Amino acid sequence: MQTLQAIYNDEAGFVISAELVLVLTIAVLAMIVGLSEVAVAVNTELNDVSNAIGALNQSFEFTGFHANSACS
């Protein structure tokens, strides 16, 4: 019982724990914002690619070559 009371009254690691919680909270919030911006950038890039594919002109035609009998 005396050991449990000593552990309960010990406050030596309180400041380090509070700083660690603060730093990890800021890091998690920054990571969420960063991943959100990455998602927006990927979505924008895929939208640009789809617009480029949709704007392709498929009406190009090629008639080919034909022989000229005067050259032989």
Distance bins in CASP14 RR format, pairs under 12 A and 6 or more apart:
PFRMAT RR
TARGET T0000
AUTHOR 0000-0000-0000
RMODE 2
METHOD distances of the structure
MODEL  1
1 7 0 0 0 0 0 1 0 0 0 0 0
1 8 0 0 0 0 0 1 0 0 0 0 0
2 8 0 0 0 0 0 1 0 0 0 0 0
2 9 0 0 0 0 0 1 0 0 0 0 0
3 9 0 0 0 0 0 1 0 0 0 0 0
3 10 0 0 0 0 0 1 0 0 0 0 0
4 10 0 0 0 0 0 1 0 0 0 0 0
6 12 0 0 0 0 0 1 0 0 0 0 0
7 13 0 0 0 0 0 1 0 0 0 0 0
10 17 0 0 0 0 0 1 0 0 0 0 0
11 17 0 0 0 0 1 0 0 0 0 0 0
11 18 0 0 0 0 0 1 0 0 0 0 0
13 19 0 0 0 0 1 0 0 0 0 0 0
13 20 0 0 0 0 1 0 0 0 0 0 0
13 21 0 0 0 0 0 1 0 0 0 0 0
14 20 0 0 0 0 0 1 0 0 0 0 0
14 21 0 0 0 0 0 1 0 0 0 0 0
15 21 0 0 0 0 0 1 0 0 0 0 0
15 22 0 0 0 0 0 1 0 0 0 0 0
16 22 0 0 0 0 0 1 0 0 0 0 0
16 23 0 0 0 0 0 1 0 0 0 0 0
17 23 0 0 0 0 0 1 0 0 0 0 0
17 24 0 0 0 0 0 1 0 0 0 0 0
18 24 0 0 0 0 0 1 0 0 0 0 0
18 25 0 0 0 0 0 1 0 0 0 0 0
19 25 0 0 0 0 0 1 0 0 0 0 0
19 26 0 0 0 0 0 1 0 0 0 0 0
20 26 0 0 0 0 0 1 0 0 0 0 0
20 27 0 0 0 0 0 1 0 0 0 0 0
21 27 0 0 0 0 0 1 0 0 0 0 0
21 28 0 0 0 0 0 1 0 0 0 0 0
22 28 0 0 0 0 0 1 0 0 0 0 0
22 29 0 0 0 0 0 1 0 0 0 0 0
23 29 0 0 0 0 0 1 0 0 0 0 0
23 30 0 0 0 0 0 1 0 0 0 0 0
24 30 0 0 0 0 0 1 0 0 0 0 0
24 31 0 0 0 0 0 1 0 0 0 0 0
25 31 0 0 0 0 0 1 0 0 0 0 0
25 32 0 0 0 0 0 1 0 0 0 0 0
26 32 0 0 0 0 0 1 0 0 0 0 0
26 33 0 0 0 0 0 1 0 0 0 0 0
27 33 0 0 0 0 0 1 0 0 0 0 0
27 34 0 0 0 0 0 1 0 0 0 0 0
28 34 0 0 0 0 0 1 0 0 0 0 0
28 35 0 0 0 0 0 1 0 0 0 0 0
29 35 0 0 0 0 0 1 0 0 0 0 0
29 36 0 0 0 0 0 1 0 0 0 0 0
30 36 0 0 0 0 0 1 0 0 0 0 0
30 37 0 0 0 0 0 1 0 0 0 0 0
31 37 0 0 0 0 0 1 0 0 0 0 0
31 38 0 0 0 0 0 1 0 0 0 0 0
32 38 0 0 0 0 0 1 0 0 0 0 0
32 39 0 0 0 0 0 1 0 0 0 0 0
33 39 0 0 0 0 0 1 0 0 0 0 0
33 40 0 0 0 0 0 1 0 0 0 0 0
34 40 0 0 0 0 1 0 0 0 0 0 0
34 41 0 0 0 0 1 0 0 0 0 0 0
35 41 0 0 0 0 0 1 0 0 0 0 0
35 42 0 0 0 0 0 1 0 0 0 0 0
36 42 0 0 0 0 0 1 0 0 0 0 0
36 43 0 0 0 0 0 1 0 0 0 0 0
37 43 0 0 0 0 0 1 0 0 0 0 0
37 44 0 0 0 0 0 1 0 0 0 0 0
38 44 0 0 0 0 0 1 0 0 0 0 0
38 45 0 0 0 0 0 1 0 0 0 0 0
39 45 0 0 0 0 0 1 0 0 0 0 0
39 46 0 0 0 0 0 1 0 0 0 0 0
40 46 0 0 0 0 0 1 0 0 0 0 0
40 47 0 0 0 0 0 1 0 0 0 0 0
41 47 0 0 0 0 0 1 0 0 0 0 0
41 48 0 0 0 0 0 1 0 0 0 0 0
42 48 0 0 0 0 0 1 0 0 0 0 0
42 49 0 0 0 0 0 1 0 0 0 0 0
43 49 0 0 0 0 0 1 0 0 0 0 0
43 50 0 0 0 0 0 1 0 0 0 0 0
44 50 0 0 0 0 0 1 0 0 0 0 0
44 51 0 0 0 0 0 1 0 0 0 0 0
45 51 0 0 0 0 0 1 0 0 0 0 0
45 52 0 0 0 0 0 1 0 0 0 0 0
46 52 0 0 0 0 0 1 0 0 0 0 0
46 53 0 0 0 0 0 1 0 0 0 0 0
47 53 0 0 0 0 0 1 0 0 0 0 0
47 54 0 0 0 0 0 1 0 0 0 0 0
48 54 0 0 0 0 0 1 0 0 0 0 0
48 55 0 0 0 0 0 1 0 0 0 0 0
49 55 0 0 0 0 0 1 0 0 0 0 0
49 56 0 0 0 0 0 1 0 0 0 0 0
50 56 0 0 0 0 0 1 0 0 0 0 0
END
